[in-house]
Amino acid sequence: MPLDWDKLRVFHAVAEAGSFTHAGETLNLSQAAVSRQIQALEESLGAHLFHRHARGLILTESGETLNRTVRDVFAKLAMTEALLTEGRERAAGRLKITTTAGFGSAWLAPRLHRFLDLHPEVSVSVLLDDADLDLAMREADVAIRMHAPKQPDLIQRHLASFEWKIYGAPEYLKEQGMPARPEDLDAHRLIVWGDYRAPVDGINWLAEVGRRNGSTRRPAVEINSMTGIVGAVRAGLGLAALPSYIEHDLEGLVQVLPELKTPKVNAYFVYPEEMRNSKRVAVFRDFLVSELAQG
């Protein structure tokens, strides 16, 4: 007996909402109607899909298995609907973008108004996450990443290369002195990224550059937020390496060792193969290229 799409739609709504009542409000159905649909689906499958308890519903193991597939199917259907209804001549619909918290807050967010002015029929959802969301599973439509994509079957375009620069607060440098050579960093408090899910490859290069043989250079503090690192530098805690795409947030700080040759941060625009013909993706890619060329 084939699965009923209406029942699967109700099941997905219940799984996401965690209750018959909230799912009914989303679907414009009564709680009793939702309950009957779930009961009928469970009977047709011969499996319990939810544990019932006083605070709501929890998926059983069978329910989790079904929901993973249903979530993927409905996400792909939504994407297909958007592609089919998107105008041939203009971009329209929702575009879900993911990028790192640092790039998204410092560079992308202040420019989005220009993109929306150009394409008023596009709505944007931005997910700031230093971990890579799964584009193949439709967690986002497109990504701006500070490394080449690790997932297979993704289309990528190199957008730009950004420089690292070392910064300190004037008060800190007045107290501790201005480093004249990379070796002088051994005597300074350093602020580095403090999480295994680093958004940029080689992000903690400052801890090693110019280090003398046998010397120990232990960071003073580790922070898993670019905004937090900037705040710590501004407060006079120490020195940090920061990418040039956040340079508008660095007013009042002093660049240290400006002649030092530093690594590059390579930014990529990434999206799944099935979004290749999306007008929304095309215009957003062109917008990024244009903005980065100007900057």
Helices and strands as residue ranges (DSSP letters): H 5-17, H 20-27, H 31-45, E 50-53, E 56-59, H 61-85, E 93-99, H 101-103, I 104-108, G 109-111, H 112-118, E 122-128, E 142-145, E 154-168, H 170-176, G 182-187, E 191-193, G 205-207, E 221-223, H 226-234, E 240-243, G 244-249, E 254-256, E 264-272, G 273-275, H 279-294
